[in-house]
Amino acid sequence: MRLTAIRTALVALVLAACGERVRPAVPSLDPPNNEYDFGAVPVLNEVLTPEIPVINVGGASMVISDVRLTAGEGPFTLKSFPTEIDRASDDKIVVAFLPTKEQDYEATLVFGTDDVEHPEVTVKLKGKGSTRAVMGVMPAELDFGRVNECACAIQTFAIENSGTAELKVNELGFTAGTSDLFTKVGSWGVPATVKVGGSITLTVKYCASAGMTMPATGGIRIAGTDPDKREVVIPLEATVNKAPVPVIAMLGNGAPGQTVTLDGSGSMDPDGDTPLVYKWTLRSAPVSSTTTIAAPDAAMTTMRLDPQLPGSYEVQLDVTDSAGAKSCAPVRATVVASPAQKLLVEMFWDNAKTDIDLHVLRTPTSVLGRAPDDCHYANMAPDWGMPGTMDDPALLRDALTGYGPEIFGYVNPIDTTYRIAATFANDHLEAMPSTRVTIRVYLFGVVKFEQTKVLATQGSTWNAVDVTWPSGMVVPVP
């Protein structure tokens, strides 16, 4: 046909050379082949080739009209086609072939043009559904069972292909109405391909939120290219194992050296999954306290407060039921060891290699380190009151190593204003001797002053605070 067009053009040139009149430019179709074969295609897989060429070799634009499939529509569908083609140009008609079964298919494509020699063109189409995917899922449903409240569980499922063609997974996700407590783990991207004889494994997570009581349900929808099983739904189900509730009986107030009872026997499990497993933890205690919990795995146990140190002790109780559910949140309680001394001073620091000394002076003008007016490591029990009476102070604890504390106690203070100070006694050749020192003052067991200061070098002194008795006035030293 292309040869015919070339001849027509040559004749036109000869006639023009001979003075003959040239005919007007017109569209001219170079017709496509009579038949196009899409070949062997796996069932439910779509191909868009071969494309049917539409070539205009004429001198004017060509109109394409009434493009249609007169037979075989279904496996064959029109995707796109031109409506006009410029002179000496070409375009294409795109037909999709998607076999639904393993068999041969035929169709007829028809289109019209304004080329007078080819007003209607008919093209035969054929293709074959050759192989097919067979989709299976394992397991057929996902039952998470009883999941502990405030905890999560995961399950996996596999998409398998036992067919003779690759399985294309086109849609993959949760069905409408699925509880949002089910979530995807990892990549669930589509489209995904499962090779012949292969499988892909996916993961689902379920989290039982705090306070939930009803079961959670839903499903996973999988759509693919198995002609007999276009989609599969995997049911999802989970129930909740209610978490046990820890309870600590009231601790009350304490004192240094006192034995405190820790009672968690009021803890309970809403589902009745007993016996409970108990775990006591000492969350915080005064610096250098030697306190421990006697039996941290018992429902009821004891804790002896440090005999010298005042301050607060915080305990925590976690419980676990017999089905493995742990309490969603632990319960905590605090006991305060109030000192017997009306005036008590505590000092500690953050550098284990340095030595800091606590000094309590009988007056603000007393000389640091000089007995009897300075109560410190070299004068631990000065006579400040009436001779032979129990009205004298004492340095209850002198710390030479570690972080302290050093403790000064005074059961019945005499009426005066006391100066409280700290000295950097020894750096022990520490390369980085800078030390943060904290002084804490208790009046009748209540903290009335707490301050921290950095002492950078050996020999430095911090005059921290003046305490006036019996008014209880506490004034930081400028």
VMD Tcl script that draws the C-alpha trace (Angstrom):
set ca {
  {0.00 0.00 0.00}
  {2.91 2.35 0.73}
  {4.18 1.60 -2.80}
  {0.82 2.72 -4.25}
  {1.05 6.04 -2.44}
  {4.59 6.61 -3.74}
  {3.44 5.91 -7.30}
  {0.56 8.34 -6.95}
  {2.96 11.03 -5.81}
  {5.33 10.39 -8.74}
  {2.47 10.58 -11.23}
  {1.43 13.90 -9.74}
  {4.97 15.24 -10.22}
  {5.11 14.06 -13.84}
  {1.76 15.64 -14.66}
  {2.84 18.87 -13.06}
  {6.00 18.86 -15.12}
  {3.94 18.35 -18.24}
  {1.70 21.25 -17.43}
  {-1.19 19.09 -16.32}
  {-3.41 20.27 -13.41}
  {-2.54 18.64 -9.93}
  {-5.43 17.17 -7.97}
  {-6.15 18.61 -4.46}
  {-4.32 17.07 -1.39}
  {-6.40 14.35 0.30}
  {-5.96 11.99 3.31}
  {-4.64 8.54 2.55}
  {-4.57 5.60 4.97}
  {-1.77 3.07 4.98}
  {-3.98 0.24 6.29}
  {-2.91 -1.83 9.34}
  {-2.44 -5.59 9.15}
  {-5.53 -7.73 8.85}
  {-4.80 -9.53 12.14}
  {-2.99 -8.88 15.42}
  {-2.16 -11.59 17.97}
  {-1.82 -10.67 21.65}
  {-0.23 -14.05 22.31}
  {-0.47 -16.22 25.41}
  {-1.36 -14.16 28.50}
  {-1.87 -15.39 32.10}
  {-5.52 -15.30 33.17}
  {-6.62 -11.93 34.64}
  {-3.40 -10.27 33.55}
  {-3.87 -7.31 31.21}
  {-1.65 -6.52 28.21}
  {-1.83 -3.47 25.93}
  {0.33 -4.69 23.07}
  {0.37 -5.06 20.18}
  {-0.96 -1.58 19.31}
  {-2.86 -1.09 16.03}
  {-1.08 1.59 13.92}
  {-3.11 4.23 12.04}
  {-0.87 5.90 9.42}
  {-1.85 8.85 7.23}
  {0.42 9.09 4.16}
  {-1.80 11.66 2.43}
  {-1.42 15.39 1.99}
  {-4.35 16.36 4.26}
  {-5.39 15.48 7.80}
  {-7.48 12.36 8.21}
  {-10.58 11.94 10.41}
  {-10.99 8.68 12.37}
  {-14.54 7.76 13.37}
  {-16.80 5.03 14.73}
  {-14.03 3.06 16.43}
  {-15.59 -0.04 17.97}
  {-15.30 -3.72 18.80}
  {-18.00 -5.68 17.02}
  {-17.13 -9.02 18.62}
  {-15.09 -10.29 21.54}
  {-15.74 -7.35 23.80}
  {-15.06 -8.31 27.42}
  {-11.57 -9.81 27.30}
  {-10.81 -7.13 24.67}
  {-11.56 -3.48 25.52}
  {-10.81 -0.20 23.80}
  {-8.41 1.92 25.81}
  {-7.67 4.85 23.50}
  {-7.84 5.92 19.84}
  {-7.25 9.08 17.76}
  {-10.03 11.15 16.16}
  {-7.82 13.02 13.70}
  {-4.35 12.45 12.25}
  {-2.28 15.17 10.60}
  {-0.97 14.70 7.06}
  {2.10 12.48 6.85}
  {1.65 11.44 10.51}
  {0.68 8.35 12.44}
  {-1.04 7.38 15.70}
  {-2.37 4.20 17.28}
  {-5.45 2.45 18.59}
  {-4.80 0.81 21.97}
  {-6.76 -2.31 22.86}
  {-6.41 -4.15 26.18}
  {-6.55 -7.92 26.36}
  {-7.45 -9.44 29.74}
  {-8.36 -13.13 29.53}
  {-10.69 -14.46 32.20}
  {-10.18 -18.15 31.46}
  {-7.63 -20.53 30.02}
  {-8.92 -20.53 26.43}
  {-8.59 -18.87 23.01}
  {-10.27 -15.50 22.35}
  {-11.07 -13.56 19.18}
  {-12.46 -10.09 18.48}
  {-13.07 -7.72 15.56}
  {-11.96 -4.10 15.58}
  {-13.69 -1.71 13.15}
  {-13.01 1.97 12.50}
  {-13.90 4.48 9.77}
  {-11.82 7.13 7.97}
  {-12.46 9.92 5.45}
  {-10.03 8.27 3.04}
  {-12.31 7.47 0.07}
  {-10.33 4.33 -0.66}
  {-10.65 3.03 2.92}
  {-13.90 4.31 4.40}
  {-14.05 1.36 6.86}
  {-11.26 -0.84 8.16}
  {-11.71 -4.24 9.86}
  {-8.97 -5.87 11.92}
  {-9.11 -9.26 13.57}
  {-7.74 -9.62 17.10}
  {-6.86 -12.80 18.90}
  {-5.24 -13.92 22.13}
  {-5.02 -16.84 24.48}
  {-5.55 -17.23 28.21}
  {-2.65 -19.55 28.82}
  {-1.87 -19.97 32.52}
  {-3.53 -19.00 35.78}
  {-2.76 -18.12 39.38}
  {-4.32 -20.03 42.26}
  {-4.48 -17.98 45.47}
  {-4.54 -19.45 48.96}
  {-4.16 -17.89 52.39}
  {-2.84 -19.46 55.57}
  {-4.31 -19.42 58.12}
  {-7.89 -18.93 57.02}
  {-8.59 -16.68 60.04}
  {-6.56 -14.80 62.66}
  {-7.72 -15.24 66.24}
  {-5.47 -13.36 68.65}
  {-7.22 -14.92 71.65}
  {-6.96 -13.10 74.99}
  {-4.53 -10.23 74.68}
  {-3.35 -8.58 77.86}
  {-4.80 -5.13 78.48}
  {-2.26 -2.36 77.70}
  {-0.20 -4.86 75.70}
  {0.09 -5.89 72.04}
  {0.25 -9.17 70.13}
  {1.17 -9.97 66.54}
  {-0.01 -12.59 64.06}
  {1.23 -13.41 60.57}
  {-0.52 -14.76 57.50}
  {0.75 -15.94 54.14}
  {-0.60 -15.41 50.62}
  {0.34 -18.48 48.54}
  {0.26 -19.20 44.81}
  {-0.13 -22.82 43.68}
  {-1.05 -21.97 40.06}
  {0.86 -21.87 36.78}
  {1.09 -18.06 36.49}
  {2.29 -15.31 38.80}
  {-0.36 -14.07 41.22}
  {-0.85 -10.30 41.14}
  {-2.27 -8.95 44.41}
  {-4.05 -5.74 43.43}
  {-5.83 -4.85 46.68}
  {-4.81 -5.57 50.25}
  {-6.21 -3.95 53.38}
  {-8.69 -4.07 56.24}
  {-12.37 -4.45 55.51}
  {-14.82 -1.69 56.38}
  {-15.70 -1.67 60.07}
  {-12.48 -3.35 61.21}
  {-11.46 -2.20 64.69}
  {-8.66 0.37 64.60}
  {-6.91 -1.67 67.29}
  {-5.70 -3.88 64.41}
  {-2.79 -2.29 62.51}
  {-0.44 -3.25 59.69}
  {3.18 -4.08 60.44}
  {5.76 -3.57 57.72}
  {5.02 -3.09 54.03}
  {1.57 -3.95 52.68}
  {2.16 -2.18 49.36}
  {0.22 -3.16 46.23}
  {0.46 -4.28 43.53}
  {2.43 -7.22 44.86}
  {3.52 -10.31 42.97}
  {3.52 -13.87 44.30}
  {5.64 -16.14 42.13}
  {4.52 -19.58 41.00}
  {4.84 -21.94 43.96}
  {5.80 -19.03 46.23}
  {4.25 -17.03 49.04}
  {4.52 -13.70 50.83}
  {4.11 -13.27 54.57}
  {2.46 -10.25 56.19}
  {2.07 -9.21 59.83}
  {-0.85 -7.77 61.80}
  {-0.62 -6.20 65.26}
  {-3.41 -5.96 67.79}
  {-3.14 -3.73 70.88}
  {-5.63 -4.03 73.73}
  {-6.10 -0.46 74.89}
  {-6.58 0.45 78.55}
  {-10.17 0.16 79.70}
  {-11.52 -1.89 76.80}
  {-13.89 -4.73 77.63}
  {-15.56 -5.86 74.38}
  {-13.97 -8.15 71.73}
  {-12.43 -6.57 68.66}
  {-13.34 -7.88 65.19}
  {-12.61 -7.14 61.57}
  {-11.17 -8.64 58.43}
  {-8.39 -8.46 55.85}
  {-9.49 -8.28 52.19}
  {-7.13 -9.63 49.52}
  {-7.98 -9.17 45.81}
  {-5.85 -10.83 43.14}
  {-5.67 -12.47 39.74}
  {-6.99 -15.92 40.64}
  {-10.00 -16.26 38.26}
  {-11.88 -18.58 40.60}
  {-11.09 -16.64 43.77}
  {-11.00 -12.95 42.91}
  {-10.89 -11.99 46.58}
  {-10.39 -13.58 49.98}
  {-11.37 -12.18 53.39}
  {-9.47 -13.31 56.50}
  {-11.63 -12.77 59.63}
  {-9.93 -11.06 62.59}
  {-10.90 -11.50 66.24}
  {-9.38 -10.68 69.62}
  {-10.54 -10.46 73.21}
  {-8.94 -8.74 76.20}
  {-7.43 -10.12 79.38}
  {-8.13 -7.34 81.87}
  {-5.04 -6.16 83.70}
  {-4.80 -6.58 87.47}
  {-5.03 -3.48 89.67}
  {-2.25 -2.91 92.24}
  {-3.17 -1.39 95.60}
  {-0.84 -0.25 98.41}
  {-2.29 0.21 101.87}
  {-1.64 3.62 103.43}
  {1.93 3.91 104.72}
  {1.51 6.82 107.13}
  {4.47 8.69 108.61}
  {7.80 7.19 109.56}
  {11.00 7.95 111.41}
  {14.64 7.01 110.88}
  {15.19 3.38 111.90}
  {11.47 2.52 111.78}
  {10.26 -0.69 110.13}
  {7.46 0.07 107.66}
  {4.94 -2.54 106.50}
  {4.26 -2.64 102.77}
  {0.85 -4.19 102.16}
  {-0.27 -4.97 98.60}
  {-2.80 -7.65 99.52}
  {-5.65 -5.38 98.41}
  {-4.59 -5.77 94.77}
  {-7.12 -7.57 92.55}
  {-7.69 -8.95 89.06}
  {-11.03 -8.14 87.31}
  {-11.01 -11.49 85.47}
  {-10.21 -13.53 88.55}
  {-6.90 -14.78 87.12}
  {-5.21 -15.54 90.41}
  {-2.83 -15.94 92.16}
  {-1.14 -12.61 91.47}
  {2.61 -12.11 91.18}
  {3.93 -9.13 93.16}
  {6.96 -6.93 92.48}
  {7.97 -4.22 94.97}
  {10.57 -1.62 93.93}
  {12.22 1.10 96.01}
  {12.02 4.00 93.58}
  {13.82 6.64 95.65}
  {15.43 7.07 99.05}
  {17.67 9.58 100.82}
  {21.25 9.77 99.55}
  {23.42 6.88 100.86}
  {20.45 5.16 102.45}
  {21.00 1.47 103.16}
  {17.28 0.68 103.06}
  {16.04 -2.36 101.11}
  {12.71 -4.16 100.80}
  {12.81 -7.43 102.72}
  {10.76 -9.63 100.34}
  {10.09 -7.73 97.09}
  {7.97 -10.57 95.62}
  {5.55 -10.95 98.56}
  {2.06 -9.50 98.83}
  {2.98 -8.11 102.25}
  {6.55 -7.27 103.23}
  {8.60 -4.78 105.28}
  {11.16 -2.06 104.76}
  {13.41 -0.75 107.54}
  {14.17 2.95 107.09}
  {17.78 4.03 107.45}
  {18.42 4.66 111.17}
  {20.27 7.94 110.59}
  {18.81 9.55 107.50}
  {15.67 11.65 107.31}
  {13.77 12.12 104.07}
  {11.23 10.44 101.85}
  {11.10 6.88 100.51}
  {8.99 6.08 97.45}
  {7.94 2.50 96.77}
  {6.29 1.06 93.66}
  {4.12 -2.04 93.27}
  {3.52 -3.93 90.02}
  {1.29 -6.99 89.86}
  {0.88 -9.65 87.17}
  {-2.05 -12.06 86.92}
  {-1.80 -15.80 86.34}
  {-2.56 -15.32 82.63}
  {0.44 -13.01 82.21}
  {-1.27 -9.61 82.21}
  {0.77 -6.93 83.98}
  {-0.86 -3.93 85.64}
  {-1.29 -1.11 83.11}
  {0.31 1.37 85.49}
  {2.14 0.67 88.75}
  {0.98 2.22 92.00}
  {3.38 4.27 94.12}
  {3.36 5.43 97.71}
  {5.66 7.57 99.83}
  {6.66 7.41 103.49}
  {8.58 10.28 105.08}
  {11.14 9.55 107.78}
  {10.79 12.56 110.05}
  {13.77 13.04 112.39}
  {13.31 13.17 116.17}
  {15.65 16.18 116.29}
  {13.92 19.56 116.17}
  {16.82 20.91 114.10}
  {18.50 18.61 111.61}
  {20.97 19.48 108.83}
  {21.87 17.16 105.95}
  {24.67 17.71 103.42}
  {25.60 15.61 100.34}
  {27.58 16.14 97.13}
  {28.11 14.75 93.63}
  {31.85 13.93 93.43}
  {32.73 10.61 95.03}
  {36.48 11.40 95.21}
  {36.32 14.68 97.11}
  {35.76 15.25 100.84}
  {33.35 17.97 101.95}
  {32.87 18.83 105.65}
  {29.69 20.10 107.30}
  {30.01 22.82 109.96}
  {27.27 24.12 112.30}
  {28.44 27.17 114.26}
  {26.81 28.26 117.49}
  {26.69 31.91 116.27}
  {27.25 33.64 112.93}
  {30.45 35.18 114.33}
  {31.92 31.92 115.63}
  {35.25 30.91 114.09}
  {35.08 28.07 111.58}
  {36.90 24.99 112.90}
  {37.39 26.25 116.44}
  {35.91 24.32 119.37}
  {33.60 24.47 121.18}
  {31.49 26.72 118.93}
  {31.86 24.64 115.73}
  {30.18 21.23 115.56}
  {32.07 19.30 112.85}
  {34.13 16.14 112.34}
  {36.76 17.21 114.91}
  {34.20 18.32 117.50}
  {31.26 15.96 116.98}
  {29.46 16.43 120.33}
  {30.11 19.91 121.73}
  {28.65 21.01 125.10}
  {26.35 23.90 124.14}
  {23.63 23.60 126.75}
  {23.48 23.21 130.48}
  {26.22 20.92 131.85}
  {25.11 17.34 132.26}
  {21.83 17.75 130.35}
  {20.57 16.27 127.05}
  {20.54 19.63 125.28}
  {23.69 19.25 123.19}
  {23.98 18.77 119.40}
  {25.84 16.02 117.59}
  {27.37 15.35 114.23}
  {25.48 12.12 113.66}
  {27.33 11.10 110.54}
  {30.72 12.02 109.11}
  {31.33 10.82 105.55}
  {34.93 10.48 104.36}
  {34.17 8.76 101.04}
  {31.37 8.66 98.51}
  {28.68 11.30 98.20}
  {27.90 11.84 101.89}
  {25.70 12.58 103.58}
  {27.00 14.30 106.67}
  {24.24 14.86 109.24}
  {23.94 17.24 112.19}
  {21.13 16.74 114.72}
  {19.91 18.78 117.65}
  {17.03 17.46 119.78}
  {16.47 20.59 121.89}
  {18.31 23.56 120.40}
  {19.33 26.42 122.69}
  {18.12 29.91 121.78}
  {20.59 31.45 119.34}
  {21.26 31.96 115.64}
  {23.17 29.08 114.06}
  {25.45 29.48 111.03}
  {25.55 26.45 108.67}
  {28.54 26.13 106.35}
  {30.44 23.69 104.15}
  {34.19 23.48 103.48}
  {36.08 21.74 100.69}
  {38.37 19.68 102.94}
  {40.31 17.54 100.46}
  {40.34 16.99 96.69}
  {42.47 13.81 96.97}
  {44.38 14.94 93.86}
  {41.26 14.58 91.75}
  {41.90 15.96 88.23}
  {38.40 17.49 88.11}
  {37.69 18.43 91.74}
  {34.71 20.74 91.16}
  {31.85 19.49 93.37}
  {28.15 20.37 93.63}
  {27.23 20.50 97.31}
  {23.64 20.44 98.62}
  {22.61 21.53 102.12}
  {19.13 20.71 103.43}
  {17.72 22.03 106.74}
  {14.80 20.36 108.59}
  {12.81 22.07 111.33}
  {10.53 19.66 113.21}
  {10.96 17.19 110.32}
  {9.95 19.63 107.58}
  {12.42 20.85 104.97}
  {12.76 24.62 105.39}
  {15.88 25.20 103.30}
  {17.59 23.43 100.43}
  {20.27 24.91 98.21}
  {23.12 23.71 95.99}
  {26.43 25.44 95.34}
  {29.56 24.47 93.41}
  {32.81 24.37 95.40}
  {35.55 24.40 92.80}
  {38.80 24.02 94.74}
  {40.20 22.56 97.96}
  {40.01 25.06 100.84}
  {36.95 26.94 99.59}
  {34.07 27.61 101.99}
  {30.33 28.10 101.55}
  {28.49 30.01 104.29}
  {25.04 28.75 103.38}
  {22.30 29.77 105.83}
  {21.52 31.16 109.29}
  {18.81 29.52 111.42}
  {17.39 31.45 114.41}
  {15.94 29.51 117.35}
  {13.23 29.36 118.66}
  {11.60 31.54 115.95}
  {12.63 29.12 113.21}
  {13.66 31.96 110.90}
  {15.82 30.70 108.04}
  {17.93 33.28 106.18}
  {20.36 32.39 103.37}
  {23.76 34.02 103.83}
  {24.45 36.58 101.07}
}
mol new
graphics top color blue
foreach p $ca { graphics top sphere $p radius 0.5 }
foreach p [lrange $ca 0 end-1] q [lrange $ca 1 end] { graphics top cylinder $p $q radius 0.2 }
display resetview
